[in-house]
Amino acid sequence: MTRQTADDEKQARLAAALRENLKRRKAQARARRAEEALAHEHEPAPPAQADIPRT
């Protein structure tokens, strides 16, 4: 194996690892957004402006 081929393979492995890492991070972010959306569905809605008593 020549030095150029070894460097090319190393670059290809690095590029593949970076792509996989980006996919994993995007999937984690999507999961967090989905969990937050579900959590907000179960919260009571804030009172409408007309429902707030005036002092």
SULKASUL-V760782 format. One record per residue. N is the residue number from 0. RES is the residue in one letter. PHI is phi in whole degrees, 0 to 359 (999 if undefined). BURIAL is I if it has 9 or more other C-alpha atoms within 8 Angstrom, else O. D_CENTER is the distance of its C-alpha to the mean C-alpha in Angstrom with 1 decimal. Layout:
# SULKASUL-V760782
N	RES	PHI	BURIAL	D_CENTER
N	RES	PHI	BURIAL	D_CENTER
This chain:
# SULKASUL-V760782
0	M	999	O	39.3
1	T	279	O	39.6
2	R	299	O	37.7
3	Q	296	O	36.1
4	T	295	O	34.9
5	A	297	I	33.5
6	D	295	O	31.6
7	D	297	O	30.3
8	E	295	O	29.1
9	K	296	O	27.4
10	Q	296	O	25.6
11	A	294	O	24.6
12	R	297	O	23.2
13	L	297	O	21.3
14	A	298	O	19.8
15	A	294	O	18.9
16	A	296	O	17.3
17	L	294	O	15.2
18	R	297	O	14.1
19	E	297	O	13.3
20	N	298	O	11.3
21	L	296	O	9.2
22	K	300	O	8.9
23	R	296	O	8.0
24	R	295	O	5.3
25	K	295	O	3.8
26	A	296	O	5.2
27	Q	296	O	4.4
28	A	295	O	1.6
29	R	297	O	4.5
30	A	295	O	6.7
31	R	297	O	6.7
32	R	297	O	7.5
33	A	294	O	9.9
34	E	297	O	11.4
35	E	295	O	12.0
36	A	296	O	13.6
37	L	295	O	15.7
38	A	295	O	16.8
39	H	287	O	17.8
40	E	293	O	19.8
41	H	270	O	22.0
42	E	278	O	22.8
43	P	293	O	26.1
44	A	289	O	26.2
45	P	294	O	27.6
46	P	296	O	31.3
47	A	292	O	32.3
48	Q	303	O	34.1
49	A	288	O	37.5
50	D	275	O	36.9
51	I	281	O	36.8
52	P	292	O	40.3
53	R	264	O	42.0
54	T	251	O	44.0
